[in-house]
Amino acid sequence: MELNLEEVEVLVITKNNGEESIQVSFNDSLMKDLIVNTKPHISVVWGKLRDI
């Protein structure tokens, strides 16, 4: 997967009890944080707060 992100405000990498994730926060108030869980399973959570 290739993903180009703009308006990134904060990037946080978390490792805790065998779980690892990357959380990306944006300057755009309509965007939810992008959360990519990498361990123990790969999953992605993302979207927007409301319809424009």
C-alpha positions as CSV (number, residue, x, y, z in Angstrom):
1,M,0.0,0.0,0.0
2,E,1.2,3.5,-0.8
3,L,-0.3,6.4,1.1
4,N,0.6,10.0,0.7
5,L,-0.6,12.1,3.6
6,E,-0.9,15.9,3.8
7,E,-1.7,18.2,6.7
8,V,-0.1,15.8,9.3
9,E,0.1,17.5,12.7
10,V,1.3,14.6,14.9
11,L,2.6,11.1,14.4
12,V,2.8,8.8,17.4
13,I,4.2,5.2,17.4
14,T,3.1,3.1,20.4
15,K,4.4,-0.2,21.6
16,N,2.6,-1.8,24.5
17,N,2.2,-5.4,25.7
18,G,3.0,-7.0,22.3
19,E,0.8,-4.5,20.4
20,E,2.2,-1.9,18.1
21,S,0.4,1.0,16.3
22,I,1.0,4.2,14.4
23,Q,-1.4,7.1,15.0
24,V,-1.5,10.1,12.6
25,S,-3.4,13.3,13.6
26,F,-4.3,15.9,11.0
27,N,-4.6,19.7,10.9
28,D,-8.0,19.2,9.2
29,S,-10.8,19.2,11.8
30,L,-13.0,17.0,9.6
31,M,-10.6,14.1,9.6
32,K,-10.4,11.4,12.2
33,D,-7.0,10.2,13.3
34,L,-5.5,7.5,11.1
35,I,-4.6,4.5,13.2
36,V,-2.6,1.6,11.8
37,N,-2.2,-1.4,14.1
38,T,0.8,-3.4,13.1
39,K,1.0,-6.1,15.8
40,P,-0.4,-8.6,16.7
41,H,-2.7,-8.1,13.6
42,I,-2.6,-5.5,10.9
43,S,-5.7,-3.3,10.8
44,V,-6.5,0.3,9.7
45,V,-9.1,2.7,11.3
46,W,-9.7,6.0,9.5
47,G,-12.5,8.2,8.2
48,K,-14.0,11.7,8.6
49,L,-16.0,13.1,11.4
50,R,-19.0,14.1,9.3
51,D,-20.2,14.4,5.7
52,I,-19.3,17.6,4.0
